[in-house]
């Protein structure tokens, strides 16, 4: 079976559902089913309503399911409404912030960054260490690699991991950052979700391999700078700033080039 012929979103959805089930049954994740229900239902209903209103059509809300589960996994709150708010923001941003007929920012990233920055008293994103679940971790990692390969974004994953390891080594051996603080996040669920789910979004990542690799390395670099300055949630902020300062201008450039060729 040729994985490239499949809609990669189904494999991404399988990856996220497996992550969710493993977290609930084996790994003791903080989020409970009410959090997932709130984020998934809000994302799905919002996408259905906006699709009907803007495009005058109904369609299966596959991307909304992915966004909803992703929000439920990446966000942590003792309340339920932040999950619903983040899911709502993610879908609205996807419909509102568009260039050339497609959305610009990763919907989950911009929603999570908004809540982490403006409502830090209600929502955080925790590392969620895997503890002793190495067999489950291996399964999730393999599934993540398969999903990234099917989405033709495995180059992005490998470039980001390589960049992160290199810069973590520099932070440890040059700047004296503790070893566990430098490399420990790689064992966390948030890091792996970010790596295999957020920065591999086919709709918002660059279409060419060279630009994707540059973007992945820039995210790793900005993340490292933020970590050296003791800024929490650095991965999400790094992704947002790289997309704003690098991805957005590149998208505008490509859109103008395409318009000139028509």
N, C-alpha and C positions, 0 to 999 in steps of 0.2 A: 504494500500500500504506500502510495506517494503522499507523505504528510503535507507537502506543499499544495496539494489539490484540495485539502480540507480547509474550511474556514478556521483560521487559527484561534478565533475567539472561543470556539467550543473546547479546544484544548486548554486555553487560559481559564475558562469557566471550570473545567474539570480540576485543574490545578488548584484553584481557589476553594472549590468545594471540598477537595481532599484536605487542604490546609485547615479549613473550618472544622471539619469532622475530627481531624487529628487533635486540634486544639481543644475541642470540647470533651472528647472521650479519653485522651491519653496525656495531654500536656498541661492541662489546668489553666488555659487562657482565661484572662480576666473577663472578657466579653461573654455574655450569656445569650440564650436564644432570643430574648426580647430585643437585644441590641441589633442582632442580625435581622430580625423581623422588621424592625423600624426602618433600618437603612435600605433593605431590599424593597419593601413595599413603597417607601417614599420615592426611591429612584425609579421604580417601575411605573408607578402611577404618574409621576411627573413627566417621564418620557412619553408615555401614551398620550397624555393630555397635550403636551407641546407638539408632538408629531401630528396629532389630529388638527390642532389649531393652526400650525404653520404650514404643514405640507398637505393637509386635507386627506390624510390616509392613516390606516392602522397598520402596524407591523409588529412582529414579535420583538419584545424589548430585550434582546440578548445583551446588548452593551449595557443596558440599565441593570440587569442582573449582575453582570461583572462588576460594575461600579458599586452597587449596593453591598455585595459581599466584600469587595475590597475595602470599602469604608469601615465595615464592621470588623475587619481584621486589623486594620492599621490604626484605628482610633481607640482610645481607652477613656471611659468616663463612668462615673458612678450614677449618672442620669441617662435616660433614654433619649431625650429630645436632641442632644448634640449629634447623635447618629443620624436622626432624621434631617436635621438642619444641614449637615455636611452632604448627605445624599441629595438633598434638594439643590444646594449650591452647585454640586458637581454637574448635575444634568442641565440646570439653567445655563451655566457657563458654557457647556458644550453647544447649546443652541444659540447663544448670544455672541460669544467671542469666536468669530469665524472669518477665515480668509480663503478665497478661492473655493468656496463651497464646503469646506470642512473645518472642524474646530482646531484651534491652535494649541491651547494648553491641555495637558493631561487633566481630565476633569477631576479625578480624585486628588491629584497633587494640589491644584489650586484651592479646592475645597478644604483639604486638611491644613494647608498653610494658613488659610483665612481663620480657621478656628484656633489653631495653635497660637497665632499671633494676637488675635483680638479677644479670644475667650480662653486664655490659659488656665483660668480658675475652674473651668468646666471640662476641659478636654486636654489630654496629653497623648503622646505616642510613646509607648514603652518598648524596651528591647525584646522582652519575652524570650528569655533564654530557653533552649531546648532541654536543659537538664540532662536526663539519662535516655531520652528518646532517640538514640542514634539510628536505630533501624527505621523509624518513621521519618527522621530527618533525611536519611539517604533516599528513601522512596520519594519524598517531596522534591528533593534536589534533582533527581533523575527526571521526574515529571516536569519540573520547571525547565530543564534543559530541552526536553522534547517539545514543550510548548514554545520556547524561544526559537528553536530550530524551525518549527512549522510556520512561525510568524516571520521567518527570515530575519530574525534579530539576534541570533546567537553571537554575531560579531559584537553587538552592543554589550551583551552580558560579559563576554570574555574581556573586552577592552576595559570595561568598568572595574571588573574584579582585579585585573592586572594593575590598573592605575591605582586602585585603592591599596593593594598590597605594597606597591612601591612607595606610595606616600606614607602609609602606616609605618613602613620600615624607616623612612626618613624621620618621621615624628619621634619614633622610639630611639633610634641610635644617634640622631643629630640633636634633637630638641629635648631628649630625656623624658619623653612621655612614657608612662608605665606600659609594659608589654601588653598586659591584659586590656588596658584601656585602648591601645592602638588596634589590636587584632580581635579582641573579644566581641565587638559588634557583629563580626561576620558569622558568629554562631547564633545570632538572634533571629527570630522570625521576622521582625520588621525589616532587617537588612535583606533577607532573602525575598520577601515580598516586594520590596522596592526594586531589587535587582531583576527578578524574573517577571514581575507584573507591571510595575509603574514605568520604568524606562524602556520597556519593549513594546509599548503601545503602538501598533502599526499606523494608527491614524495621526499621531502627533510626533513620531520620530522621523528624522530625515529619510528621504527615499534612497539616498546613495550610501554605500558602505563607508566611504572615506569620511563623509560628513557625520555619519552616525558614530564612528569611532572617535572623531574629534570631540563630539558632544559628550560622549561617555567619559572621555578623559578629562574634559573640562568640569563635569559634575564631580568626578573624584577629586580634582584639584580644589574646587571651591569648597567641597565638603571638608577637606583636610584643613584649609585655612580657617574655616568656621570652628572646627574642633580645637585647633590651636588657640583660638580665642574663647574657648569654653562656652560656645553657643550650642544649646541643645537643639534637637530635631534638625541637625545639620543636613542630613540627606535630603529632606523635603525642601528646605530652603535652597540648597544648592541646585536641585533640579529646577525649581521655579526661576532662579536668577539666570541660570544658563539658558533656559528657554526664552526668557524675556530679553536678554542681551545678545543671544546668539541665534537661537532657533527662530524667534520672531522676525528679525531682519532677514534671515535666510529665506523664510517663507515668503516674505514680501518680495524679495528679489526674484525668486522662482516664479511667483505669480505674475510679476511684470514681464519677465522673459517669455512666459507662456502667452501672455496677451499680445506681445509684439509679433510672435510667430503666427498668430491667427489673422 
